């Protein structure tokens, strides 16, 4: 049981305090309720760009990292399609330094053409390195576009296209900050060996004077129910063929989410899973295969993804995958197999909660979902899933009309075939010349 206290400042900032006397360190976690799904379709990548800009200095602090490091602290951040999260860890005696740093950049980020130019270049290089120049780098760009037609999950956190970040202007960035980075749209979690009263006083002192801002009310387009299967074939200079198939699944607070989460473990949770045992170990069709989802708040994608063994026809590989999928739809999983994945889920959740930084981040996330206490009760939702739930949900989930399939083919086969044909043509030409 993770104990915490919750209160709300007059400016709307939600504050959660988790006291843990077993550590000398304190964690300050600030979660902003903004992710890639909140971007304009013509200005994507802004939430991720801000992850970088927020370390570029604020109105009273030109360098975020230097004072934190002097206080013995460290920090990091991440952006998803649903949220942006910043966190730092400091010795508890220097806790106020973290409050000073986080409150100042919430109060007023130091916008400058120089800072924007620097961070824009960093993000553009990241885009090129991981999504343009890297083998299979565009795979999920293509898959999202294939699977989503209305919902903004159709673009990745890095952005829909490089040009959107390249063209980001200072006035656009300022408007994005004003809209999303304010107390009314944020959650502050403080964890460590300090009493709640101290945290309340520091929160009032450093965050209380910041203007509330306007609470952002999300009104996103709903993805319509998919009525037909989508398929895409890509040929590129990659070492081996890759297969990816996704199905639309329910959102983070729906019962189907917990069922689907357990199904990913049954099908792809490690070396004893069904897909690995059948397709990698026994049939040797894939060199590796994964089954997962991204845990998105809105309805997302259940995924099976793998790299093929050279020489295996991708149609045969897909047929083998679907045979395993059909099996979990047609036959009840055993009570033993279901209990095994429930036990694994419990151990993973317990392990994640061991670190104080992870605990602070989880409290912020569950508060974002609407109830921080879900951190303590969510495991019971997994316990409640039955064998029949698994079968019934899989029959709905794995409908072919609900699927999106990408064949990512190595063009080396094409090159080899072309080379062979060119060689044959050359030999034929030589024979003609001799004649």
SULVENKA-V72535 format. One record per pair of residues at least 6 apart in sequence whose ideal C-beta (glycine too) atoms are under 7 Angstrom apart, sorted by the first residue. I is the first residue (numbers start at 1). GAP is how many residues later the second one is. Records with the same first field share a line. If there is no record, write none. Layout:
# SULVENKA-V72535
I->GAP / GAP
This chain:
# SULVENKA-V72535
1->375
2->16 / 351 / 357 / 373 / 374
3->15
4->12 / 13 / 14 / 359 / 368
5->12 / 191
6->10 / 366
7->8 / 193
8->6
9->6 / 174 / 194 / 195 / 198 / 199
10->198
11->172 / 173 / 197 / 199 / 200 / 201
12->171 / 172 / 200 / 203
13->170 / 173 / 175 / 194
14->173 / 174 / 353
15->173 / 188
16->173 / 347 / 351 / 356
17->173 / 179 / 182
18->171 / 173 / 341 / 342 / 345
19->174 / 175 / 176 / 177
20->171 / 172 / 173 / 336
21->172
23->169 / 170 / 333
24->67 / 68 / 169
25->64 / 65 / 66 / 67 / 167 / 331
26->64 / 66 / 69 / 164 / 165 / 166 / 168
27->60 / 62 / 164 / 165 / 329 / 330 / 333
28->59 / 60 / 70 / 71 / 74 / 162
29->56 / 58 / 160 / 331 / 332 / 335
30->56 / 72 / 156 / 158
31->52 / 54 / 155 / 156 / 333 / 334 / 337
32->51 / 52 / 148 / 149 / 153 / 154
33->50 / 152 / 183 / 335
34->13 / 49 / 50 / 146 / 151
35->12 / 44 / 45 / 46 / 47 / 48 / 49
36->8 / 11 / 12 / 45 / 116 / 119 / 120 / 121
37->44 / 45 / 115 / 116 / 183
38->9 / 142 / 180
39->7 / 8 / 113
43->121 / 129
44->111 / 115 / 116 / 120
45->78 / 113 / 114 / 119 / 120
46->122 / 130
47->32 / 37 / 110
48->31 / 75 / 109 / 110 / 111
49->70 / 71 / 74 / 116 / 119
50->34 / 126
51->26 / 28 / 33
52->67 / 70 / 71
53->56 / 62 / 66 / 120
54->32 / 51 / 55
55->9 / 10
56->54 / 59 / 63
57->6 / 7 / 53 / 58
58->46 / 47 / 50 / 51 / 52
59->45 / 48 / 49 / 51
60->44
61->6 / 40 / 43
64->37 / 41
67->30 / 34
68->7 / 20 / 29 / 33
71->19 / 23 / 26
72->18 / 19 / 22
73->15 / 16 / 17 / 21 / 24 / 25
74->14 / 15
75->12 / 13
76->11
77->8 / 9
78->7
79->78
80->77
81->72 / 76 / 215
82->214 / 215
83->285
85->276 / 279
87->270 / 273 / 274
88->10
89->268
90->7 / 8
92->100 / 101 / 102
95->99 / 107
96->106
99->103 / 107
100->106
103->103 / 104 / 107
106->75 / 80 / 104
107->103
109->68
111->59 / 62 / 63
113->57
116->52 / 54 / 57
120->45 / 46 / 48
123->42
124->38 / 41 / 42
126->32
127->31 / 32 / 35 / 38
130->7
131->6 / 7 / 10 / 27
135->103 / 104
136->102 / 106 / 272
139->103 / 105 / 267 / 269
140->16
141->15
142->90 / 92 / 264
143->101 / 103 / 261 / 263
144->9 / 10 / 11 / 12
145->9
146->84 / 86 / 258 / 260
147->83 / 99 / 154 / 257
148->6 / 75
149->74
150->71 / 72 / 73 / 74
151->69 / 70 / 71 / 72 / 147
152->68
153->143 / 145 / 147
159->6
179->37
180->36
182->30 / 31
183->24 / 27 / 29 / 30
184->28 / 29 / 30 / 31
185->28 / 30 / 31
187->177 / 180 / 181
188->15 / 19
189->171 / 174 / 175
190->9
191->165 / 168 / 169
192->164
223->76
226->22 / 175 / 176
227->174
228->173
229->171 / 172 / 174
230->174
231->174
232->174
233->174 / 176
234->172 / 174 / 175
235->174 / 176 / 179
236->172 / 175
237->174
238->170 / 172
239->171
240->67 / 68 / 70 / 170
241->67 / 73 / 167 / 168 / 169
242->65 / 166
243->63 / 65 / 71 / 74 / 75 / 164
244->59 / 61 / 162 / 164
245->59 / 76 / 158 / 160
246->55 / 56 / 57 / 158
247->54 / 55 / 150 / 151 / 155 / 156
248->51 / 53 / 154
249->7 / 8 / 11 / 44 / 50 / 51 / 52 / 53 / 148
250->6 / 7 / 10 / 49
251->6 / 46 / 47 / 48
252->43 / 44 / 45 / 117
253->116
256->137
258->123 / 124 / 127
259->126 / 130 / 131 / 134
260->33 / 42 / 133 / 137
262->79 / 80 / 83 / 120 / 123 / 128
263->65 / 127 / 131
264->27 / 28 / 29
265->76 / 79 / 80
266->7 / 8 / 62 / 67 / 71 / 75
267->6 / 7 / 8 / 24 / 57 / 61
268->7 / 21 / 22 / 23 / 24 / 36
269->72 / 75
274->50
275->14 / 16 / 49
276->13
278->46
279->6 / 7 / 10 / 41 / 42
280->6 / 8 / 9
283->37
284->25
285->23 / 24 / 27 / 31 / 32 / 35
286->20 / 21 / 22 / 23 / 31
287->20 / 22
288->18 / 19
289->17
290->15 / 16
291->12 / 13
292->11
293->7 / 8 / 9 / 10
294->6 / 7
302->95
304->17
308->6 / 9
314->93 / 95
325->73
328->66
329->62 / 65 / 66 / 69
332->55 / 59
333->54 / 57
335->52
338->49 / 52
342->40 / 41
345->37
346->33
349->30
352->6
353->6 / 9
362->13
363->9 / 12
366->6 / 8 / 9
